[in-house]
Every structure is written in structure tokens, then in C-alpha cells.
């Protein structure tokens, strides 16, 4: 880890340390680009089994946490390469998970734990006393430290539809994220805003090691517009003009 990453790990990192072995690339797709990729990928990749069999998609709802100073947003705006974030996420309306993600440049790592209802509720209330009941679980203990030191609490909810494909070599995962919306945690969901123009889609390409050449030729048939910001950052900027 470089000096900048190490410095921010000490400031924000709690006790969690993950090895950054996974590459994550993000791009913005036009409707025509989406159609071409969506037609080609099923020929060589497997559709995510959790998707709706009719639409091939599933919903993702994420509650992102930030501290009193909105450090996760500020770091990105300041060009800091090292990022960490906590979120409570559910896939296709299923059980919630607490996820912790670290990113340095295009390299990422993530770990998660399943949450029962009392664990989830304590996190979403930013109830340090409630979270402390689960301090024997390392990830919960890390959040507790951030709550006490930085006033970490829910900040923004980001919802979207995802279509996902997998490939075993390199543990490749390619996703199309569309209909991305966001609203402030303490506001009514009716005040949600669109993060992207309705016709645009975010392409994410994730892999460990090297992306197989077969997939590289299919996916990168042209130079797509690079997305430099996370959905959380884009949502926060939109909702806090």
C-alpha cells in the first residue's frame, strides 16, 4: 500500500485490513452500446442466477454511511486515491448485509456479513449502544469505532436495477446498472432523484488477476466514457448542491 493509502487507513480504517487483489473498472454506456454488449455477453458468460428469470435483472438498495464531516465525499472531491466505505445493502429484496469496501485507484477489496433484523436496525438508527451488543463481530466492532470517533451514520440511500454476468476464469463479473436513484436517509423516499439520465447505464467490470482476452475483445469493442465517481458520490453531490 502506498504512503497516501497507508495514511488514510490510519485515519479512517478501524481495524479492518483487506488485501487489494480485485480490479474494478466503471464506464458509462449509451443505449446502443448497452444493446450490443447485452447481446454478446450471454454467448460467453453466465447470467447471475439471482436475477429475475423474466427480466434478467434484480434490485439493489444500499444505505451508505458517512461521518460528521462527509469525509467519504470530501476525499473523492480532493482527489484522494484511497477510499473506504460502509453500507447496508440488500439484493433483490433479500436479507441485508453490512459491507465494507476499500479502494485504491482501480484495485478493490470487499468483505460483508449477514445482518439479522436487530443488527440492521441498530446500524440504521446509528445506535452505538445497540451496535456494541455485536462488538464480538469484527466488522460490527469497526463500525462501532467509527460511530464513536467520527459520528458515522446513514447518509444516503441509492437504489438501482442490475443485470449481471459471471465468468469463472479470473472470477469476472460484468454488470449493467440502470435506473439509479438516490435520496437522503432522513428524507422521504418520495424525494428520490435520478442520478443518471434515464437512457444511460453504468457498466462495471470486475476481475481478479488478468481479464481473459476473450472477454476483453467483447467488452471493450470501443473506448467507453470512464466513470470516475461512485454512485454514492454522485448521489451526494446531486442531493447537496
C-alpha positions in Angstrom: 0.0 0.0 0.0 1.4 3.4 -0.9 2.0 6.2 1.6 -1.2 8.0 0.9 -3.3 4.9 1.3 -1.5 4.0 4.5 -2.1 7.4 5.9 -5.8 7.3 5.3 -6.0 3.8 6.6 -4.8 5.1 9.9 -7.3 7.9 9.9 -10.4 6.2 8.7 -9.8 2.5 8.7 -11.0 1.0 12.0 -9.5 -2.5 12.5 -10.3 -3.9 9.1 -7.4 -4.6 6.7 -8.1 -6.2 3.3 -5.7 -7.2 0.6 -6.5 -5.3 -2.6 -6.5 -8.0 -5.3 -9.5 -7.2 -7.4 -9.7 -4.7 -10.3 -12.8 -2.6 -10.8 -13.5 -0.5 -13.9 -16.5 1.7 -14.5 -17.9 3.2 -17.7 -21.0 5.0 -18.9 -22.9 3.3 -21.8 -25.2 4.8 -24.3 -28.3 2.8 -25.3 -26.7 1.5 -28.5 -23.6 0.3 -26.6 -25.7 -1.4 -24.0 -27.7 -3.3 -26.6 -24.5 -4.5 -28.3 -22.9 -5.7 -25.1 -26.2 -7.2 -23.7 -26.5 -9.3 -26.9 -22.8 -10.5 -26.9 -22.2 -11.3 -23.2 -24.7 -14.1 -22.8 -22.9 -16.0 -25.5 -19.8 -16.4 -23.4 -20.8 -15.6 -19.8 -23.4 -16.9 -17.3 -26.2 -14.8 -16.2 -26.4 -14.2 -12.4 -28.7 -16.9 -11.0 -30.3 -14.5 -8.6 -31.8 -12.4 -11.4 -35.4 -12.4 -12.2 -35.8 -15.1 -14.9 -38.1 -12.9 -16.9 -36.2 -9.6 -16.9 -32.6 -10.9 -16.1 -32.4 -8.1 -13.6 -32.6 -7.6 -9.8 -32.8 -4.6 -7.5 -30.1 -3.3 -5.2 -30.8 -1.0 -2.3 -27.8 0.5 -0.4 -27.7 2.7 2.6 -24.3 4.4 2.6 -22.7 5.7 5.8 -20.6 8.8 6.3 -19.2 10.7 9.2 -19.9 14.1 10.6 -17.6 15.8 8.1 -18.8 13.8 5.0 -15.2 12.5 4.7 -16.0 9.9 2.1 -17.3 12.6 -0.3 -14.6 15.1 0.6 -11.8 12.6 -0.1 -13.1 11.9 -3.6 -13.6 15.6 -4.3 -10.0 16.2 -3.1 -8.6 13.5 -5.4 -7.6 11.2 -2.6 -6.8 7.8 -4.2 -7.6 5.7 -1.1 -11.3 5.2 -0.2 -13.3 3.2 2.4 -17.0 2.9 2.8 -19.6 1.1 4.9 -23.0 0.3 3.6 -26.0 -1.8 4.5 -27.2 -3.4 1.3 -29.9 -5.8 0.2 -30.1 -7.6 -3.1 -33.5 -8.4 -4.8 -35.3 -7.5 -1.6 -33.4 -10.3 0.3 -31.7 -10.1 3.8 -29.5 -7.2 4.5 -25.7 -7.3 4.6 -23.2 -4.9 6.1 -20.5 -4.4 3.5 -17.1 -2.8 3.9 -15.2 -1.8 0.8 -11.7 -0.5 0.3 -10.5 1.0 -3.0 -7.1 2.3 -4.1 -7.2 3.5 -7.7 -8.8 0.6 -9.6 -7.9 -2.0 -7.0 -10.6 -3.0 -4.6 -11.5 -5.4 -1.8 -14.7 -6.1 0.0 -16.0 -8.1 2.9 -19.5 -8.5 4.3 -21.6 -10.1 7.0 -25.3 -11.0 7.0 -27.4 -8.9 9.3 -30.4 -10.1 11.3 -33.1 -7.5 12.0 -31.8 -6.2 15.3 -28.3 -5.8 13.9 -29.6 -4.0 10.8 -31.9 -1.8 12.9 -29.1 -0.8 15.3 -26.9 0.2 12.4 -29.7 2.2 10.6 -30.5 4.1 13.8 -26.8 4.8 14.3 -27.4 3.3 17.8 -23.9 2.8 19.2 -25.2 1.0 22.2 -27.2 -1.4 20.1 -24.2 -2.0 17.8 -22.0 -2.6 20.8 -24.0 -5.8 21.6 -22.4 -7.3 18.5 -18.9 -6.0 19.1 -17.6 -9.6 19.1 -18.1 -9.5 15.3 -15.1 -7.6 13.9 -17.0 -5.7 11.1 -19.6 -4.5 13.6 -16.8 -3.5 16.0 -15.2 -1.5 13.3 -18.4 0.4 12.6 -18.8 1.0 16.4 -15.4 2.6 16.5 -16.3 4.9 13.6 -19.6 5.8 15.2 -17.9 6.8 18.4 -14.9 8.7 16.8 -16.5 10.2 13.7 -20.2 10.1 14.3 -20.6 7.6 11.4 -24.3 7.3 10.5 -26.6 6.6 7.5 -26.3 9.3 4.9 -27.8 8.4 1.5 -29.9 5.6 0.0 -29.1 4.6 -3.5 -31.3 2.2 -5.4 -31.0 0.7 -8.9 -31.6 -2.2 -11.2 -28.7 -4.5 -12.0 -28.1 -7.1 -14.8 -25.1 -9.2 -14.1 -22.9 -11.8 -15.8 -20.1 -14.1 -14.5 -17.2 -15.9 -15.9 -15.1 -18.4 -13.8 -11.6 -17.6 -15.1 -10.5 -14.6 -13.2 -13.7 -14.5 -11.2 -15.0 -12.0 -13.8 -18.2 -10.1 -13.0 -19.8 -7.7 -15.5 -22.8 -5.7 -14.5 -25.2 -3.2 -16.1 -26.6 -0.7 -13.5 -29.6 1.4 -14.6 -32.4 3.5 -13.2 -30.1 4.7 -10.5 -31.8 6.9 -7.9 -30.8 8.4 -4.6 -32.4 10.2 -1.6 -31.1 11.5 1.7 -31.5 8.9 4.5 -33.6 11.2 6.7 -35.9 12.3 3.9 -39.0 10.7 2.4 -38.2 8.2 -0.4 -40.6 10.2 -2.5 -38.0 12.8 -2.8 -35.6 10.5 -4.6 -33.7 11.9 -7.6 -32.3 10.3 -10.7 -28.5 10.1 -10.5 -28.2 9.3 -14.3 -30.1 10.3 -17.3 -32.8 7.7 -17.9 -31.2 6.3 -21.1 -27.7 5.9 -19.6 -26.3 2.8 -18.0 -23.2 2.2 -15.8 -21.0 -0.7 -16.9 -18.8 -2.3 -14.2 -16.1 -4.8 -15.0 -14.6 -6.6 -12.0 -11.9 -9.3 -12.1 -9.1 -10.8 -10.2 -5.7 -11.0 -11.8 -6.0 -10.6 -15.6 -9.2 -10.1 -17.6 -9.4 -13.1 -20.1 -8.6 -11.9 -23.7 -11.9 -13.4 -25.0 -13.9 -11.1 -22.7 -11.6 -8.1 -23.3 -12.3 -8.2 -27.0 -16.1 -8.4 -26.5 -16.4 -5.9 -23.7 -14.0 -3.2 -24.9 -15.1 -3.0 -28.6 -14.8 0.8 -28.3 -13.5 3.4 -25.8 -16.3 4.0 -23.4 -16.7 7.1 -21.3 -14.9 6.4 -18.0 -16.9 6.9 -14.7 -14.6 8.3 -12.0 -17.1 8.6 -9.2 -19.1 6.1 -7.2 -22.9 6.1 -7.1 -22.7 7.3 -3.5 -20.6 10.3 -4.5 -22.8 11.2 -7.5 -25.9 10.9 -5.4 -24.5 13.0 -2.6 -23.5 15.8 -4.9 -26.9 15.7 -6.6 -28.7 16.0 -3.3 -26.4 18.5 -1.7 -25.9 21.2 -4.4 
